[in-house]
Amino acid sequence: MPQKFQTYSVKVEHEVPIPLRDGTVTYANVFRPDAPGKFPALLHRTPYDKYSPDNYAAPVNPTIGAQNGYAVIIQDVRGRYFSQGDFTPFFNEEKDGYDSVEWAASQPWCTGKVGMTGISYGGATQWLTARGRPPSLAALAPGYTASDYHEGWAWQGGAFELGFNLSWSVGALTAYHWDNLAKKLKLTERQKKALIAAKDDLHSAFAFAPLKDAPYLKNSLAPYYYHWLAHPDYDKYWKSICIQEVHTELAIPAFNYGGWYDVFLGGTVNSYMRLSKLAKTKDARLGQRLLIGPWVHLRNAPGLSGDYWFGTHASALAQGLPDRLLRFFNHWLKGVDTGLMKEAPVRVFTMEDDWHDYEDWPPPQAKELAFYLHSSGKANTLNGDGMLSLDPPGHEPPDAYAYNPLNPVPTMGGQLCCDPAFMRWGAYDQRSVEARPDVLVYSTPPLKQDTEVTGPVNVTLYVSSSARDTDFTAKLVDVDPSGYARNLTDGIIRARYRKPRTPASLIEPGRIYEYTIDAWHTSNLFRKGHQIRLEVSSSNFPRFDRNANTGGPIGADAPSDFKPALQTVHHDSTYPSHVKLFVVPRK
């Protein structure tokens, strides 16, 4: 229920200096009650311009926040827009965030308690600030953001998140910041035109190889893009900014929210799952919240995702997200009993159904079931004989397909960002993808009753390849009686990184290996008459970079180096390939 509190007129101060420990000065706009007294602060640290209208579309609107008794601070991070210094994603945010929180807490209009808000990179600034553990930081509300900047941001399952990394770097981090970069780097109009040309033709930019030689962000435009590509292993570069490494040391409640079709879904859910168990204090563990809707990477989170309409009730506004966040902060920053702690900590939208509350994630009442792959060796395409069932396989021939990196399986919706003109995010009909011979399709018979799948999705494949390194992908799909095949979630594993968080290890051609694909999470009601489907292949481009199948350094292969690979998926009593789903009993 909406909380009823005193409302205030609002005073706005522009270009308020926030000094950092090394002498760099950043600048913020401060929205606060035009009244005597002290108020808790809500800090939003952004690389996307504190004057952007997007800040007024955020779940915590600065004016509404101030009207409700908060000092809302929107700060340009180091090196962006009006703030001094050089911008390098992630690496300055821990110290800079610490200094900014303590600056806010020390102001005469602040009670000394500070919360943080923001989505996407604005969520990263929160977690990285929390990593430094500033004493005045009392609560976070990270939306649509990751829990790790190696796995689930720059890389996933060992594959480079090409579509996101390149579109984000070319667009939001450079093209949209051109005037500032041009002054600092003395850039020419010719360089600007080249960058805009790349942004307007991302299909060609995605296809450029070798990846490490892509020209679009050279000349100091975005050197960090090439740094990410040069660090595929989880090494010191990534460990120094990893949030998960310090989860047991964090003592802060967090309202985590995101979307089933968001590029950072895995991290959003992972933050809740880990901190609700591992946070340093009981209050912090009990203070974790999780809200997931059928949303893409958009602030206003409508009920439309891709070309699929989930209904008005599925939107963030219909769900009252802004009020939920204010209630969260009222509890932790003002000490107001909002009833928050009496509510279930997890609220998710079950697609094809409605909103549901759970006591944990995955739901305690859910039963994990293995759905096994079956065929007579001809599971290729949606017209093949691939099947999914709860029955373990017996003696069955394997399925095979040829993966050619020069003709990869195209990305068709999913958990994407950041340019829908070139990568359509959300839910789409997958039948055009499933018509390809390099896609194996396994489906249950039409279901005899409604079946709710809510929880993590993990795929185990036993596969041999003719290559020394290659990729395997998996996608979970809901097929309605008309044949419309709606994607739910997907994942990838790179053979050399089949053992997470360990150094690369190439495979022996022809040998059968076990691979586990983390396809993140979903909540979907498979209606009676629908089918549960799993797609298996070796590419999802340009969401992920193409594996050249050579076993050479990632990003170093030119198209002339690319090699096809023969992939063989085994599913028998010795090698029972399967997907594990959490099924929630329905009354």
Secondary structure, 3 states (H helix, E strand, C coil): CCCCCCCCCEEEEEEEEEECCCCCEEEEEEEEECCCCCEEEEEEEECCCCCCHHHHCCCCCHHHHHHCCCEEEEEECCCCCCCCCCCCCCCCHHHHHHHHHHHHHCCCCEEEEEEEEEECHHHHHHHHHHHHCCCCEEEEEEECCCCCCCECCCEECCEECHHHHHHHHHCCCCHHHHHHHHHHHCCCHHHHHHHHHHHCCHHHHHHCCCHHHCCCCCCCCCHHHHHHHCCCCCCHHHHCCCCHHHHHHCCCCEEEEEECCECCHHHHHHHHHHHHHHCCCHHHHHCCEEEEECCCCCCCCCCEEECEECCHHHCCCCCCHHHHHHHHHHHHHHCCCCCHHHCCCEEEECECCCEEEECCCCCCCCEEEEEEEECCCCCECCCCCCEEECCCCCCCCCEEEEECCCCCCECCCECECCCCCCCCCEECECHHHHCCCCCEEEECCCCCCCEEEEEEEEEEEEEEECCCCCEEEEEEEEECCCCCEEEEEEEEEEHHHCCCCCCCCCCCCCCCEEEEEEEEEEEEEECCCCEEEEEEECCCECCCCCCCCCCCCCCCCCHHHCCCEEEEEEECCCCECEEEEEEECCC
